[in-house]
Amino acid sequence: MRPIQMVDLKRQYTNIKSEVDSAIQEVLDNTSFINGKAVADLAAGLGGYVGSKHVIPCANGTDALQIAMMALDLQPGDEVITPSFTYIATTEVIALLKLKPVFVEVDPRTFCIDPAAVERAVTSRTRAIVPVHLYGQAAPMEELLRIAKKFNLFIIEDNAQAIGSNYIFAGGAIKKTGSIGTIGTTSFFPSKNLGCYGDGGAIFTDDDALASRLKMIANHGQSRRYYHDLVGCNSRLDSIQAAVLNVKLKKLDEYISARRAAADYYDNAFKAHPKIITPYRASYSHHVFHQYTLVLEGVDRDGLNTFLMGKNIPSMIYYPVPAHRQQMFASLGGGDFHLETTDWLTERVISLPMHTELDEEQLRTITTAVLEFVDRA
């Protein structure tokens, strides 16, 4: 059996090596390393795939969030509602811009932001909501759109973990995550469902004026060379990374199908086990399984992590410390938030290997090992 990886990027690359190598060589041959044809092609391809009028590639997913908030002209002290149960990038950019993060609960089944908690948290200072499509599952956007309209708020979607996911509205309409809110953002970190071979990100919007501001801010605030109308930053996706992404974008739906098949295997292995809660698949969300995350009850989660490691099976805990308990937010009153569901999840979640190259032998080995430990707990 091949060694089990948390994410097997080497094998994935081997399967598309000729296409990737050719795409990179084309960039090397034309020497257009910044904002070249590959970047323009990626923006067009992503726009068509996601269903967004404007796509602004940038340097990474964290920059995408920061640029989005800068473009909306949020001011120091403005409140931004966001889940605490997420990767720190979602929340640190709020503090970086001297905005006030307001941490709210997530749904214990979907791991995504709870609309009822959002509505309770709205004040006269609230300007935006940042839902996270966590682990590949869509946040409840229809409810969030209602709240945003009611209180005149922006929605910035953190779609770093769910690119390719479909959101199904109550009336049957379908939109891709990242194209639903005021602005969508994503990351192309190598381990993402659509990942490059370095850092990368993108921003999505249908608003023409907003798109213009986003482009300017990402490029030193300039509308034309050497004329700087806004305070901006330097956040560009290089052409080599775009070339890789152009190859992989054509295979994204295939990759999602492979991840969902692996998730089905896991589900069947663990179904009805009294100590294991498998990922919930919301009726409105086409889960793309960036992670396959279990919730354990009455099981030593950290002990399982160590046990699997001893069998050369990787696992990860996303995330052991929620944002509101991080030291970086102590001065902003992070410790004042009491989020029982979030704390409950951080003590019980564990993610198993999930990628496009998992085979049945590997999946059997992983599930057998998990059940061996859990059954003796």
JOCOR-V982302 format. One record per residue. N is the residue number from 1. PHI is phi in whole degrees, -180 to 180 (NA if undefined). BURIAL is I if it has 16 or more other C-alpha atoms within 10 Angstrom, else O. Layout:
{{N;PHI;BURIAL} {N;PHI;BURIAL}}
This chain:
{{1;NA;O} {2;-65;O} {3;-57;O} {4;-86;I} {5;-112;I} {6;-63;I} {7;-140;I} {8;-96;I} {9;-72;I} {10;-66;O} {11;-69;O} {12;-61;O} {13;-62;O} {14;-56;O} {15;-74;O} {16;-125;O} {17;-56;O} {18;-63;O} {19;-69;I} {20;-67;I} {21;-61;O} {22;-65;O} {23;-66;I} {24;-67;I} {25;-62;O} {26;-62;I} {27;-65;I} {28;-63;O} {29;-71;O} {30;-90;O} {31;54;O} {32;-96;I} {33;-85;I} {34;-125;O} {35;54;O} {36;-85;I} {37;-59;I} {38;-61;I} {39;-70;I} {40;-62;I} {41;-64;I} {42;-65;I} {43;-58;I} {44;-67;I} {45;-65;I} {46;-66;I} {47;-60;I} {48;-68;O} {49;-71;O} {50;-80;I} {51;86;I} {52;-116;I} {53;-67;I} {54;-126;I} {55;-128;I} {56;-116;I} {57;-65;I} {58;-147;I} {59;-75;I} {60;-169;I} {61;-70;I} {62;-67;I} {63;-59;I} {64;-58;I} {65;-65;I} {66;-64;I} {67;-63;I} {68;-59;I} {69;-69;I} {70;-65;I} {71;-68;I} {72;-84;I} {73;58;O} {74;-70;I} {75;-109;O} {76;-50;O} {77;95;O} {78;-63;I} {79;-95;I} {80;-126;I} {81;-87;I} {82;-155;I} {83;-73;I} {84;-86;I} {85;-86;I} {86;-166;I} {87;-68;I} {88;-62;I} {89;-57;O} {90;-57;I} {91;-99;I} {92;-68;I} {93;-68;I} {94;-62;I} {95;-68;I} {96;-58;O} {97;-89;I} {98;62;I} {99;-88;I} {100;-107;I} {101;-75;I} {102;-115;I} {103;-85;I} {104;-129;I} {105;-74;I} {106;-114;I} {107;-73;I} {108;-66;O} {109;-88;O} {110;-91;I} {111;72;I} {112;-101;I} {113;-53;I} {114;-92;I} {115;-58;I} {116;-63;O} {117;-67;I} {118;-62;I} {119;-62;I} {120;-67;O} {121;-87;O} {122;-68;I} {123;-130;O} {124;-67;O} {125;-95;O} {126;-71;I} {127;-121;I} {128;-153;I} {129;-120;I} {130;-119;I} {131;-76;I} {132;-114;I} {133;-84;I} {134;-79;I} {135;63;I} {136;108;I} {137;-100;I} {138;-71;I} {139;-72;I} {140;-75;I} {141;-66;I} {142;-62;I} {143;-67;O} {144;-66;I} {145;-63;I} {146;-63;O} {147;-65;I} {148;-61;I} {149;-67;O} {150;-61;O} {151;-111;O} {152;57;O} {153;-115;I} {154;-83;I} {155;-121;I} {156;-112;I} {157;-81;I} {158;-90;I} {159;-106;I} {160;-62;I} {161;-109;I} {162;-137;I} {163;-59;I} {164;99;I} {165;-76;I} {166;-94;I} {167;-106;I} {168;-105;I} {169;-76;I} {170;-57;O} {171;-83;O} {172;103;O} {173;-65;O} {174;-127;O} {175;-135;I} {176;-77;I} {177;-59;I} {178;96;I} {179;-115;I} {180;-102;I} {181;-83;I} {182;-63;I} {183;-140;I} {184;-114;I} {185;-132;I} {186;-150;I} {187;-121;I} {188;-113;I} {189;-50;I} {190;-51;O} {191;-83;I} {192;-68;I} {193;-57;I} {194;-119;I} {195;-119;I} {196;-97;I} {197;-112;I} {198;-175;I} {199;-102;I} {200;-177;I} {201;-161;I} {202;-157;I} {203;-126;I} {204;-125;I} {205;-161;I} {206;-101;I} {207;-89;O} {208;-62;O} {209;-65;O} {210;-67;I} {211;-60;I} {212;-62;O} {213;-66;I} {214;-60;I} {215;-63;I} {216;-65;I} {217;-63;I} {218;-69;I} {219;-126;I} {220;62;I} {221;71;I} {222;-104;I} {223;-89;I} {224;-144;O} {225;-57;O} {226;75;O} {227;-117;O} {228;-109;O} {229;-93;O} {230;-132;I} {231;-74;O} {232;-129;I} {233;-147;I} {234;-112;O} {235;-139;I} {236;-125;I} {237;-88;I} {238;-79;I} {239;-67;I} {240;-66;I} {241;-65;I} {242;-63;I} {243;-62;I} {244;-62;I} {245;-66;I} {246;-63;I} {247;-68;I} {248;-75;I} {249;-61;I} {250;-66;O} {251;-108;O} {252;-61;I} {253;-63;I} {254;-64;O} {255;-64;I} {256;-63;I} {257;-61;O} {258;-65;I} {259;-66;I} {260;-66;I} {261;-66;O} {262;-63;I} {263;-64;I} {264;-61;O} {265;-62;I} {266;-59;I} {267;-56;I} {268;-65;O} {269;-70;I} {270;-105;I} {271;-59;O} {272;67;O} {273;-74;O} {274;-67;O} {275;-105;I} {276;-125;I} {277;-106;I} {278;-82;I} {279;-58;I} {280;-78;O} {281;-111;O} {282;-63;I} {283;-64;O} {284;-89;I} {285;-124;I} {286;-92;I} {287;-64;I} {288;-107;I} {289;50;I} {290;-62;I} {291;-128;I} {292;-111;I} {293;-117;I} {294;-95;I} {295;-113;I} {296;-103;I} {297;-122;O} {298;71;O} {299;-130;I} {300;-73;O} {301;-60;I} {302;-68;O} {303;-65;O} {304;-64;I} {305;-57;I} {306;-68;O} {307;-61;I} {308;-65;I} {309;-59;O} {310;-65;O} {311;-101;O} {312;60;O} {313;-115;I} {314;-74;I} {315;-151;I} {316;-139;I} {317;-113;I} {318;-113;I} {319;-138;I} {320;-73;O} {321;-129;I} {322;-69;I} {323;-59;I} {324;-68;I} {325;-102;I} {326;-77;O} {327;-59;O} {328;-61;O} {329;-104;I} {330;-59;O} {331;-74;O} {332;-99;I} {333;81;O} {334;-58;I} {335;-69;O} {336;-79;O} {337;-86;O} {338;-112;O} {339;-121;I} {340;-65;O} {341;-65;O} {342;-60;I} {343;-63;I} {344;-62;O} {345;-67;I} {346;-63;I} {347;-90;I} {348;-127;I} {349;-83;I} {350;-151;I} {351;-107;I} {352;-98;I} {353;-51;I} {354;-149;I} {355;-165;I} {356;-80;I} {357;-108;I} {358;-65;I} {359;-111;O} {360;-63;O} {361;-63;O} {362;-65;I} {363;-62;I} {364;-64;O} {365;-64;O} {366;-65;I} {367;-67;I} {368;-61;O} {369;-67;I} {370;-61;I} {371;-65;I} {372;-59;O} {373;-71;I} {374;-65;I} {375;-69;O} {376;-98;O} {377;-71;O}}
